[in-house]
Amino acid sequence: MAQEIQSNRLEDFFGKSMEISAEEIERLQSTIFPAVTSLWVQAIREIALVSSFFEQTKETLGAKKKALEQEIKKTIEIGREFPDDLFLDFPVLEDFAWLSSEFAVVGLWRCVELFRKNAIEHALGEDAAQGLFSERKFQEILRSQGIDGSRIRCARSVDELRCLNNAIKHQRQVTDSLAEFPRWKEGDELGDLERHYCRLRPLAERYLEDLAKRLNTKFPPPYGVKNAKKDQHG
């Protein structure tokens, strides 16, 4: 009965919000155990919200740019002098577009980072989850459980996302660690990151799904390490 209720909830969410087929829902349920399914669904939902906000921002900026272009065209047609600040609006819009793309990248990494922390905490307990916002600590935890972090699907791209997030927050230009990945040159301005966000988002989602599957392999239902410890003392 509990499994049926969970299935309906997943179907409600995926079917209406993300238009994923019932077959896909069933496949996900059969490969990811319930607690991590919940965390994974939450992460994917948050990524969708980040993308929705980003798309709405782009639409607003596009409408504003179009309005400015129409105003310029009309001014030329009637032979009126241009307002002094009219052309200053274009670089402002460009700056805002760059900023919104930075927010999207930072939001995407936040979703990945929080899922990793919450999933490890579920499997190994709160103590193991301490300090997991450190990449070195996270990889150590995975190795201690026999999981090679570099072999998780799209791990290289997620590491690029991490380095890009750090570059945005700390320097706003390409850092030496980010320059280790293709497409980046150290010292360059980051610029508009829209194409990078659109490229990295589906890769991050694949990474999260594969990480959840690997944790399921190590801690199959109904007992993860955390639950097993409780059972031993109960």
N, C-alpha and C positions, 0 to 999 in steps of 0.2 A: 504493500500500500504506500509506504514512504517513497519507494522508488517511482511509483506511478505519479505521486504528487510532484516530485522533483522533475519528472519528465514533462509534466504539464507546464510547470513554471518555466523550464527551459524553452519549451516550444512557444509559450506566450512571448518570451523575450526575443528569441531568435527569429521566430516566424514573423512577428510584427515589426520589430525594430531593425533587423538586419537581413530579413528575407533569406534565411538559410533553410534548406529543405529539412523535412522530418528525418530523412535518411542520414543527413549530416549530423543532426542532433543525436541520433541513435549511435552513430559511429563515435562521436565525442564521448558520450556517456559510457561506452564500452571500453574506452581506452584511458579515461582519466577518472580517478576515484572521486567520490562526491565532494569531500572538503576542498580539494584542489580545483574541482570543477567550479565550485562557487567562487573561489579566488580568481580563477582564470576568467570566468564570465565577468566578474567585476572589473578586471583589468581591461578586457576587450571593450566593455561598455565605456570605461573612462577614456580609452583611446578614441572611441567613436565620438565622445563628447568634445575632446580636444579638436578632432577633425571638423566637427560641426561648427565650433566656434571659429576656427580658422577660415572655413568656407564662407561663413557669414561676414567675417571681416573683409575678405577679398571682394565679396559682392558689394559691400558698402563702399570700399575704396574705388571699385570699378565704376560705380554709379557716380561718385563724386568726380572722378576723372572725366567721365563722359560729359557731365554737366559743365565742367570747366572748358572742355573742348568746344562745346556748343556755344558757350558764352563768348569765347574768342572768335568763333566763326561769325556770330551775330554782330560783334563789335566791328569786325572787318567789313561786313556787308553794309552797315549803316555809316561807316566812316567815322566812328567815334574814337576818341583817344582811349588807350588802354589804361585801366586803373594801375597805379604803381605796384600794388601787391598781387596783381592777378597771376603773373608768372611765378611768383614765389610759392604759390600753392602746390605746384607740381613737385618740387623737391621735398616738400613736407609730406606729400602723399607717398613718395618713394621711401622716405625714411620710415613712415608708419608701416608700410608694407614689409620692409625689412624687419622691423621690430615685431610685427605679428608673426612672421615666420620663425623668428627666434623663440617666441613664446610657445609656438607649436612644437618645436624640437625639444625644448625644456620639458614641456608637458608630456611628450611621448616618453622621454627617458624616465620621468617620474613614475609613470605607469609601470614600466619595466622594473624599476628599482623597488617599488613597493610590493609588487607581486613576488619578487625573489625573496624579500625579507619575510613577508607573510607566509609564503609556502614553506620556507625553511623553519620558521617558528612553529608552524603546525606539525611538521614532521619530527623536529628535534627538540622543540621546547624553546622557551624564551631566552635561556642562557646562550644557546647556540646562535640565536638571531642577533645578539648584541654585536654591534660594529659591522653589520653586514652592508652598510653603505660604503664600506671600503672594498674596492674591487679585489685587493689581495686577500682580505679576510673571506670574501665570498668564495673565491676559487679554492682557498684552503678547506673550507667546509665541504665543498663538493668533492674534493679529492679524498677527504677523510671518509666519505661515504662511497668511494669507488666510482665517482662520476668525473669524467674528464670534461671540464667546462668547454674546452676548445672544440669538442666533438658534438656539442649541442648544435642543432640546425641553425644556421645563420648567426653563429656566435661571433664571427669576425665582423659582421655588419653591426651587431649590437655593441661591440666594442668601439666601432667607429662612432656610433651614436653617443656613447658615453664620452668619448674624447671631444666630440662636437659640442655636447652639453657643457663640458668644462671650459672649452674655448669661449663659448658665448658668455658664460658667467664671469670668467676671470680676465679675459683679454680682448674679446670681440675681434679677434683676428686668428688666422691659422697658427696653431701652436706646433711645436716639434712633434708631439705625440700624434696629433691629427694628421700631420704631413706624412706620416708613415703609411697612410692609406692612399689609394689612387684618387685622383681628382683634386687633391689639395696640395698647395705649395706654401711652405712656412713663411709667415709674415704677411701673406695676402689678406686683404679685407674679406670678411666672411660674406658680406653682401646679402642679397635676397636668397633665403634658404628654402624657398618653396619646393623646388625640384628635389632637393635633398630630403626634405620631410616626406614628400610623396614617394620617394624611392625607399626610404628606410622604414616607413610605417608597416607595409606588409611583411617585411623581413623581421621586424620586431615581433609581430603577431605570430609568425611561424616559430620563432625562438621560444616564445612563451608556451606555446602548445607542446613543443618537443621537451622543454624543461619539465612541464607538468607530467608528461608521459614517463620520463626517466625517474622522477620522484615516485611515481606510482609503482614502477618496477622495484624500487628499493623498499618502499613502504606500502605494500598492497593492502587493499581493504580486507577486512574492516579495521585492521590494526596498523596504525603508524607507530613509530617509536614512542611518540608522546602518549598515545593511548595504551600501548603495551605496558609502559611504566606504571600507569594508573592501575591497570588490571592486575599487575603483580602485587601491588600494595593493597588492592581491594579485596 
